[in-house]
């Protein structure tokens, strides 16, 4: 049985479109639509490019697909509209199955974890008329303990904070997370009045949501991403907001720290209470808020939590996976745990070489790109590393990455300013050999998807300054040979040369552009940035020193 799962939809407000393909419960292919449209988040796009890739990867056509599964179960006539879409785009529509948005989130994390039983929490902006839920899952039985109302939303809360600080909601929340480490939670009492814990639930001050006021004036949800979705009350409580482009002063960094801390307090209380009700200490997280790695660190540190799993796609791209998993589980198929994220397109050496020749690029052909790359890294070069299948999810995990030496204190600023063209306070993450991560990070567990932060051990911080955030933490990627042998060998050889078993790893792209998919996009990033060298399969490009 072939099942395609999709995310995003027909409204402009939908985002993070993706498609996955499962065969009898086995994941065959998965990709986000932004990698094909080259428009970040692929807003309002049904994932035509991602679906076409999935079909090509499996060597089938849409007529071979038994089901297309999607969230948006509460939408009027959505099944009919999807059927018409598939008939128009592909000449055939499989049977359409619709599921609850947050049940899809929960399934993507629970089945991906491999746990036989879990306490599952989804924290999101909104979907299918709610903003998240908590469930106890055992086997294929999902018992919902509570749902969070659409306006009682942690995604909305963090979006408000993001807009208050002069950034774009549903896009720049990760900037606020990074900024928060530079401040102190001096305004925690003010945030406690705006968002407060309530056991397995929480309460967001409804007066903050501008959409509630608009609903009295307009007959539909009139708010857009460009509007101030918070009311004047947030400014009444916190003072004047930051206008985009205005310098960041200490007040704003302290506000970011306070808003972040209150999120951690609330979600940890939800998890603690949920575990007390379910009796199950193993926790799965999903929903866009689960991309907040500082929050995830606090949840992992909660004494009542046993194991923690966060998938590589906790945001809305992940509901495509969850929807397909639910259908396969209903059909009696076993769902294999999601241990890696390398499910996207890959390109043969001939395809790469044809692209290089078409643009007239000068390049070397290498018998072993690893040894040459280690020389570049030790020589303090910044490197684009394009190998194998593209990652599914927002994090580059060693196949579409920019990599560099973490021992150089100036490397962070060099990549931020000369390659990524982004804010100087943004941190970089280390890819670290799993078997040696305990030498550098406290209480570290297997974290292959770069979605959890860990404290860096004090005595080794000065060895790896480029990947230690200002608060003494790092968001790590645990790297193992059974999921990425080439990248593991690269880090291992670098460790022999540099005595450090890790590399700086950030996505191969320029700020506000999607992570690259194809060789031509990698070349565009290379030639339009300060990258010193680019490895495309066995081919190496370099710039004059």
C-alpha positions as CSV (number, residue, x, y, z in Angstrom):
1,X,0.0,0.0,0.0
2,X,1.4,3.4,-1.1
3,X,0.4,6.4,1.1
4,X,1.3,10.0,0.4
5,X,1.1,12.5,3.3
6,X,0.9,16.2,2.6
7,X,0.9,19.4,4.6
8,X,-0.1,23.0,3.8
9,X,-3.1,23.8,1.8
10,X,-5.3,26.2,-0.1
11,X,-5.1,29.3,2.2
12,X,-2.2,31.8,2.1
13,X,-1.8,31.5,5.8
14,X,-0.9,27.8,5.5
15,X,2.9,27.2,5.5
16,X,5.6,24.6,5.5
17,X,4.2,22.5,2.8
18,X,5.7,19.0,2.5
19,X,5.1,15.6,1.1
20,X,6.1,12.1,2.3
21,X,5.6,8.6,0.7
22,X,5.2,5.4,2.8
23,X,5.0,1.9,1.4
24,X,3.4,-0.5,3.8
25,X,4.5,1.7,6.7
26,X,8.1,2.1,5.4
27,X,9.2,5.7,4.7
28,X,10.5,6.0,1.1
29,X,10.9,9.7,0.6
30,X,10.1,13.0,2.2
31,X,10.8,16.7,1.4
32,X,9.6,20.2,2.1
33,X,8.1,22.2,-0.8
34,X,10.2,25.3,-0.2
35,X,13.2,23.3,-1.5
36,X,11.5,23.1,-4.9
37,X,9.8,26.5,-5.1
38,X,12.8,28.3,-3.5
39,X,10.3,30.4,-1.5
40,X,10.9,30.0,2.3
41,X,8.1,28.2,4.0
42,X,6.2,27.7,0.7
43,X,3.2,29.6,2.1
44,X,-0.2,28.6,0.7
45,X,1.4,26.0,-1.6
46,X,0.2,22.5,-1.9
47,X,3.4,20.5,-2.3
48,X,3.4,19.6,-6.0
49,X,7.2,19.6,-6.3
50,X,7.7,17.5,-3.2
51,X,5.0,15.0,-4.3
52,X,6.6,14.7,-7.8
53,X,9.9,14.0,-6.1
54,X,8.4,11.3,-3.9
55,X,6.8,9.6,-6.9
56,X,10.1,9.7,-8.8
57,X,12.1,8.3,-5.9
58,X,9.7,5.3,-5.7
59,X,9.5,4.9,-9.4
60,X,5.7,5.1,-9.4
61,X,2.9,7.4,-10.7
62,X,0.0,8.9,-8.8
63,X,-2.2,6.1,-10.1
64,X,-0.1,3.6,-8.0
65,X,-0.9,5.6,-4.8
66,X,-3.7,4.2,-2.7
67,X,-4.3,7.2,-0.3
68,X,-3.4,10.8,0.0
69,X,-3.6,11.9,3.7
70,X,-3.7,15.4,5.0
71,X,-4.7,17.4,8.1
72,X,-7.4,20.1,7.8
73,X,-10.2,17.7,8.7
74,X,-12.4,20.5,9.9
75,X,-12.3,22.5,6.6
76,X,-15.5,22.7,4.6
77,X,-15.4,20.7,1.3
78,X,-11.6,20.1,1.7
79,X,-11.8,16.5,0.6
80,X,-13.6,17.5,-2.6
81,X,-11.2,20.4,-3.3
82,X,-8.1,18.1,-2.9
83,X,-9.7,15.5,-5.2
84,X,-10.2,18.2,-7.9
85,X,-6.6,19.4,-7.3
86,X,-5.1,16.0,-7.8
87,X,-7.2,15.2,-10.9
88,X,-6.0,18.5,-12.4
89,X,-2.3,18.3,-11.4
90,X,-1.8,14.5,-11.9
91,X,-4.7,13.3,-14.0
92,X,-5.8,11.1,-11.2
93,X,-6.8,11.4,-7.5
94,X,-6.2,8.6,-5.0
95,X,-8.7,8.3,-2.1
96,X,-8.4,11.3,0.2
97,X,-8.2,10.8,4.0
98,X,-8.3,13.8,6.3
99,X,-7.1,13.8,9.9
100,X,-6.9,16.2,12.8
101,X,-3.9,18.6,12.6
102,X,-2.6,17.9,16.1
103,X,-3.2,14.2,15.9
104,X,-0.9,14.2,12.9
105,X,1.7,16.2,14.9
106,X,1.4,13.7,17.7
107,X,1.7,10.7,15.4
108,X,4.8,12.0,13.7
109,X,6.6,12.3,17.1
110,X,5.2,9.1,18.7
111,X,5.8,6.7,15.9
112,X,9.1,8.4,15.1
113,X,10.3,7.8,18.6
114,X,9.9,4.1,18.6
115,X,8.5,4.2,22.2
116,X,5.8,1.6,23.0
117,X,4.1,4.2,25.2
118,X,4.5,7.9,25.6
119,X,3.1,11.2,27.0
120,X,2.8,13.3,23.9
121,X,2.4,17.1,23.9
122,X,1.8,19.3,20.9
123,X,2.3,23.1,21.2
124,X,1.5,25.0,18.0
125,X,0.1,28.2,16.5
126,X,-3.2,26.7,15.3
127,X,-4.6,24.0,13.2
128,X,-8.1,22.4,12.8
129,X,-9.5,24.9,15.4
130,X,-7.1,24.2,18.2
131,X,-3.5,25.1,19.1
132,X,-2.3,21.8,20.5
133,X,-3.1,19.0,22.8
134,X,-1.7,16.5,25.3
135,X,-2.3,12.8,24.8
136,X,-1.3,9.4,26.3
137,X,-0.4,7.0,23.5
138,X,0.1,3.3,23.8
139,X,0.4,1.1,20.8
140,X,-2.0,2.7,18.3
141,X,-4.3,4.0,20.9
142,X,-4.3,7.9,21.2
143,X,-6.1,9.0,24.3
144,X,-6.4,12.8,24.3
145,X,-6.2,14.3,27.8
146,X,-6.7,17.9,26.8
147,X,-6.8,20.3,23.9
148,X,-5.7,23.9,23.8
149,X,-8.1,26.4,22.3
150,X,-7.2,28.1,19.1
151,X,-6.7,31.5,20.8
152,X,-5.1,30.0,23.9
153,X,-2.0,29.4,21.8
154,X,1.7,29.2,22.7
155,X,2.6,29.7,19.1
156,X,0.5,32.8,19.1
157,X,2.1,33.9,22.3
158,X,5.6,33.5,20.9
159,X,4.5,35.2,17.7
160,X,3.4,38.2,19.6
161,X,6.7,38.3,21.4
162,X,8.5,38.1,18.0
163,X,6.5,40.9,16.6
164,X,6.9,43.1,19.7
165,X,10.7,42.7,19.2
166,X,10.5,43.9,15.6
167,X,10.7,40.6,13.8
168,X,8.3,38.7,11.5
169,X,6.0,36.2,13.2
170,X,5.9,32.6,11.9
171,X,9.3,33.2,10.5
172,X,11.7,34.8,13.0
173,X,10.8,33.1,16.3
174,X,14.2,31.4,16.3
175,X,15.9,34.8,16.3
176,X,14.0,35.7,19.5
177,X,15.1,32.3,21.0
178,X,18.8,33.1,20.2
179,X,18.5,36.7,21.4
180,X,16.9,35.6,24.8
181,X,20.3,34.2,25.9
182,X,21.8,37.7,26.0
183,X,19.3,39.0,28.5
184,X,18.0,38.3,32.0
185,X,14.4,37.5,32.9
186,X,13.8,40.9,34.6
187,X,10.3,41.2,33.3
188,X,9.1,37.7,34.3
189,X,6.4,39.1,36.6
190,X,4.9,41.0,33.7
191,X,4.9,37.9,31.5
192,X,3.4,35.9,34.3
193,X,0.4,38.2,34.0
194,X,0.1,37.6,30.3
195,X,0.7,33.8,30.3
196,X,0.2,31.6,33.3
197,X,0.4,27.9,34.0
198,X,-2.7,25.9,34.9
199,X,-1.7,22.3,35.5
200,X,-2.0,20.4,32.3
201,X,-3.4,23.5,30.6
202,X,-2.3,27.2,30.6
203,X,-4.0,30.6,30.2
204,X,-3.0,33.2,27.7
205,X,-4.6,36.6,28.4
206,X,-7.3,36.9,25.7
207,X,-7.0,40.6,25.5
208,X,-3.7,40.3,23.8
209,X,-5.1,38.8,20.6
210,X,-6.1,41.5,18.2
211,X,-8.0,38.9,16.1
212,X,-10.7,38.6,18.8
213,X,-11.4,42.4,18.5
214,X,-11.4,42.1,14.7
215,X,-13.9,39.3,14.9
216,X,-16.5,41.8,16.3
217,X,-15.9,44.0,13.2
218,X,-15.3,41.5,10.4
219,X,-17.2,38.3,9.6
220,X,-14.0,36.3,9.0
221,X,-10.5,36.0,10.4
222,X,-9.1,39.3,9.0
223,X,-5.6,39.3,10.5
224,X,-2.6,38.8,8.3
225,X,1.1,38.3,9.0
226,X,1.7,42.0,8.4
227,X,-0.6,43.2,11.1
228,X,0.1,43.8,14.7
229,X,-1.7,40.8,16.1
230,X,-1.2,41.9,19.7
231,X,-3.3,44.7,21.1
232,X,-2.0,47.8,22.8
233,X,-2.0,45.9,26.1
234,X,1.3,44.3,25.4
235,X,2.9,47.8,25.0
236,X,1.0,49.0,28.0
237,X,2.6,46.1,30.0
238,X,6.1,46.1,28.5
239,X,6.5,49.6,27.2
240,X,7.2,50.7,23.6
241,X,7.8,48.0,21.1
242,X,10.9,47.7,18.9
243,X,10.4,48.9,15.3
244,X,12.1,46.8,12.7
245,X,15.7,48.0,12.2
246,X,15.8,49.8,15.5
247,X,19.0,48.9,17.5
248,X,18.6,46.2,20.1
249,X,19.1,47.6,23.6
250,X,19.3,45.7,26.9
251,X,15.6,46.2,27.6
252,X,14.7,44.3,24.5
253,X,17.1,41.4,25.2
254,X,15.7,41.2,28.8
255,X,12.2,41.1,27.4
256,X,13.2,38.3,25.1
257,X,14.7,36.4,28.0
258,X,11.6,36.9,30.1
259,X,9.2,35.8,27.4
260,X,11.3,32.7,26.7
261,X,11.5,31.9,30.4
262,X,7.8,32.1,30.9
263,X,7.3,29.7,27.9
264,X,9.6,27.2,29.6
265,X,7.8,27.5,33.0
266,X,4.4,26.9,31.4
267,X,5.4,24.0,29.1
268,X,7.4,22.3,31.8
269,X,4.3,22.5,34.1
270,X,2.1,21.0,31.4
271,X,4.5,18.1,30.9
272,X,5.0,17.5,34.7
273,X,1.2,17.4,35.2
274,X,0.6,15.2,32.2
275,X,3.2,12.6,33.4
276,X,1.4,12.5,36.7
277,X,-1.8,11.7,35.0
278,X,-0.5,9.2,32.4
279,X,2.1,7.5,34.6
280,X,4.4,7.5,31.6
281,X,7.7,9.4,31.8
282,X,8.7,9.0,28.2
283,X,7.8,12.2,26.4
284,X,7.3,13.1,22.7
285,X,7.0,16.7,21.6
286,X,5.6,18.2,18.4
287,X,4.2,21.4,16.9
288,X,6.1,24.4,15.8
289,X,6.8,25.5,19.4
290,X,8.8,22.3,19.7
291,X,11.5,23.8,17.5
292,X,12.4,25.9,20.6
293,X,15.5,24.0,21.7
294,X,15.9,26.0,24.9
295,X,12.4,25.0,26.0
296,X,13.2,21.4,25.0
297,X,16.3,21.5,27.2
298,X,14.3,22.5,30.2
299,X,11.7,19.8,29.6
300,X,14.4,17.2,29.3
301,X,15.9,18.4,32.6
302,X,12.5,18.1,34.4
303,X,13.0,15.3,37.0
304,X,9.8,13.5,36.1
305,X,10.8,13.1,32.4
306,X,12.5,9.9,31.3
307,X,13.3,9.9,27.7
308,X,12.6,12.8,25.4
309,X,12.0,12.6,21.6
310,X,11.5,15.5,19.2
311,X,11.3,14.7,15.5
312,X,13.3,16.5,12.8
313,X,10.0,18.0,11.6
314,X,8.1,19.1,14.7
315,X,6.7,22.1,12.7
316,X,3.9,21.9,10.1
317,X,6.0,20.0,7.6
318,X,5.8,17.1,10.0
319,X,2.0,16.7,9.8
320,X,2.5,15.3,6.3
321,X,4.5,12.5,8.0
322,X,2.0,12.0,10.8
323,X,-1.0,11.8,8.5
324,X,0.6,9.1,6.4
325,X,1.7,7.2,9.5
326,X,-1.8,7.2,10.9
327,X,-3.2,5.7,7.8
328,X,-0.5,3.0,7.7
329,X,-1.1,2.2,11.3
330,X,-4.8,1.9,10.7
331,X,-4.1,-0.6,7.9
332,X,-2.1,-2.7,10.4
333,X,1.4,-1.8,9.1
334,X,4.3,-1.5,11.5
335,X,5.8,2.0,11.5
336,X,9.6,2.0,11.8
337,X,11.2,4.7,14.2
338,X,12.6,7.8,12.5
339,X,16.3,7.6,13.3
340,X,17.6,10.0,10.6
341,X,16.3,12.8,8.3
342,X,18.0,11.9,5.0
343,X,14.9,11.3,2.9
344,X,15.1,14.0,0.2
345,X,16.6,14.1,-3.3
346,X,20.1,13.1,-4.1
347,X,22.2,13.7,-7.2
348,X,24.5,11.4,-9.1
349,X,28.1,12.4,-9.8
350,X,27.1,12.7,-13.5
351,X,24.3,15.1,-12.7
352,X,26.6,17.2,-10.6
353,X,29.3,17.3,-13.2
354,X,26.8,18.2,-16.0
355,X,25.7,21.2,-13.9
356,X,29.3,22.2,-13.3
357,X,30.2,22.0,-16.9
358,X,27.1,23.9,-18.0
359,X,28.1,27.0,-16.0
360,X,31.8,26.6,-16.9
361,X,32.9,26.1,-13.4
362,X,36.5,25.2,-12.5
363,X,36.7,22.2,-10.3
364,X,38.9,19.3,-9.1
365,X,37.9,15.7,-9.1
366,X,38.9,13.9,-5.9
367,X,39.3,10.3,-5.0
368,X,38.6,11.0,-1.4
369,X,36.8,14.3,-0.6
370,X,37.1,13.7,3.2
371,X,40.9,13.9,3.5
372,X,41.0,17.1,1.3
373,X,38.1,18.7,3.2
374,X,39.9,18.0,6.5
375,X,42.9,19.9,5.2
376,X,40.6,22.8,4.3
377,X,39.0,22.8,7.7
378,X,42.2,22.7,9.6
379,X,43.4,25.5,7.4
380,X,40.5,27.6,8.7
381,X,38.5,27.5,5.4
382,X,34.8,27.7,5.4
383,X,33.3,24.8,3.5
384,X,30.0,24.0,1.7
385,X,29.4,20.2,2.1
386,X,26.8,18.8,-0.4
387,X,26.5,15.0,-0.2
388,X,23.9,12.3,-0.4
389,X,20.1,12.8,0.2
390,X,18.8,16.1,1.4
391,X,17.5,16.5,4.9
392,X,13.8,16.5,5.7
393,X,13.2,19.3,8.2
394,X,14.6,22.8,8.8
395,X,18.0,21.6,10.1
396,X,21.0,20.8,7.9
397,X,22.5,17.6,9.3
398,X,25.6,17.1,7.3
399,X,24.3,16.6,3.8
400,X,23.5,20.3,2.8
401,X,25.7,22.0,5.3
402,X,28.2,24.8,5.8
403,X,31.0,23.4,8.1
404,X,34.0,24.9,9.8
405,X,36.5,24.6,12.7
406,X,34.8,25.1,16.0
407,X,38.1,26.0,17.7
408,X,38.3,29.4,16.1
409,X,36.7,32.1,18.2
410,X,36.3,34.4,15.2
411,X,34.6,31.8,13.0
412,X,31.1,32.5,14.3
413,X,31.3,36.2,13.3
414,X,33.0,35.3,10.0
415,X,30.2,33.0,8.9
416,X,27.4,35.3,10.2
417,X,28.7,38.4,8.5
418,X,30.4,37.1,5.4
419,X,28.5,34.0,4.4
420,X,25.0,33.9,6.0
421,X,24.5,37.7,6.1
422,X,22.6,37.5,9.4
423,X,22.5,39.0,12.9
424,X,25.7,38.8,14.8
425,X,24.0,37.3,17.9
426,X,22.9,34.2,16.1
427,X,24.7,31.0,17.3
428,X,26.0,28.0,15.4
429,X,25.6,24.4,16.3
430,X,28.1,21.6,16.6
431,X,27.9,18.2,14.8
432,X,29.6,15.9,17.3
433,X,30.5,12.2,17.3
434,X,27.9,10.5,19.4
435,X,30.4,8.3,21.2
436,X,32.3,11.4,22.4
437,X,29.6,13.9,23.1
438,X,29.7,13.2,26.9
439,X,33.2,14.7,26.9
440,X,31.8,18.1,26.0
441,X,28.1,18.3,26.9
442,X,26.3,17.8,30.2
443,X,23.5,15.2,30.5
444,X,23.7,14.7,26.7
445,X,21.6,12.0,25.1
446,X,21.3,10.9,21.5
447,X,20.1,14.1,19.7
448,X,20.4,13.5,15.9
449,X,18.1,16.3,14.8
450,X,19.6,19.4,16.4
451,X,16.4,20.2,18.4
452,X,17.7,20.1,22.0
453,X,20.2,22.4,23.7
454,X,22.7,21.1,26.3
455,X,25.1,22.9,28.7
456,X,28.7,22.8,27.6
457,X,31.1,21.4,30.2
458,X,33.0,24.4,31.7
459,X,36.5,23.0,31.3
460,X,36.1,22.5,27.5
461,X,34.3,25.7,26.6
462,X,37.5,27.4,25.6
463,X,38.3,24.6,23.2
464,X,35.2,25.1,21.0
465,X,34.3,28.8,21.4
466,X,32.6,29.1,18.0
467,X,29.8,26.7,19.0
468,X,29.2,27.8,22.6
469,X,26.3,30.2,22.9
470,X,26.5,33.2,25.3
471,X,24.6,31.2,27.9
472,X,27.1,28.4,27.9
473,X,25.0,26.0,25.9
474,X,25.0,24.4,22.4
475,X,22.3,22.8,20.3
476,X,24.0,19.6,19.2
477,X,23.7,17.1,16.4
478,X,24.7,13.6,17.5
479,X,26.4,11.9,14.5
480,X,26.5,8.2,14.1
481,X,28.1,6.0,11.4
482,X,25.0,3.9,10.9
483,X,22.9,6.9,9.7
484,X,25.6,9.0,8.0
485,X,28.9,7.2,7.4
486,X,30.5,9.8,5.2
487,X,29.9,12.7,7.6
488,X,30.9,10.5,10.5
489,X,34.2,9.8,8.8
490,X,34.7,13.5,8.1
491,X,34.3,14.4,11.7
492,X,36.4,11.5,12.8
493,X,39.3,12.5,10.5
494,X,39.0,16.1,11.7
495,X,39.2,14.9,15.3
496,X,42.5,13.1,14.5
497,X,43.9,16.3,13.0
498,X,42.5,18.8,15.4
499,X,41.8,16.9,18.6
500,X,38.1,18.0,18.6
501,X,35.4,15.5,17.6
502,X,33.0,18.0,16.2
503,X,32.4,20.6,13.5
504,X,30.5,23.8,13.2
505,X,27.4,22.9,11.1
506,X,24.9,25.4,9.7
507,X,22.6,25.1,6.7
508,X,24.0,25.6,3.2
509,X,22.1,28.7,2.3
510,X,22.1,32.5,2.6
511,X,19.8,34.2,5.2
512,X,16.1,34.1,4.4
513,X,16.6,31.6,1.6
514,X,15.7,27.9,1.9
515,X,18.4,25.3,2.5
516,X,19.7,24.2,-0.9
517,X,18.4,21.2,-2.6
518,X,20.1,20.9,-6.1
519,X,23.7,21.4,-7.2
520,X,22.8,24.7,-9.0
521,X,21.4,26.2,-5.8
522,X,24.6,25.2,-3.9
523,X,26.7,26.9,-6.6
524,X,24.6,30.0,-6.3
525,X,25.1,30.1,-2.6
526,X,28.8,29.5,-3.0
527,X,29.4,32.2,-5.6
528,X,27.2,34.7,-3.8
529,X,28.8,34.3,-0.4
530,X,32.2,34.3,1.3
531,X,32.4,30.5,1.3
532,X,36.0,29.4,0.7
533,X,35.4,26.0,-0.8
534,X,32.5,23.8,-2.0
535,X,32.4,20.0,-2.1
536,X,29.7,18.6,-4.4
537,X,30.1,14.9,-4.2
538,X,33.7,14.2,-5.3
539,X,34.1,17.6,-6.9
540,X,35.8,20.5,-5.2
541,X,35.6,24.2,-6.0
542,X,37.7,26.8,-4.3
543,X,38.3,30.6,-4.4
544,X,41.7,32.3,-4.5
545,X,43.1,32.9,-1.0
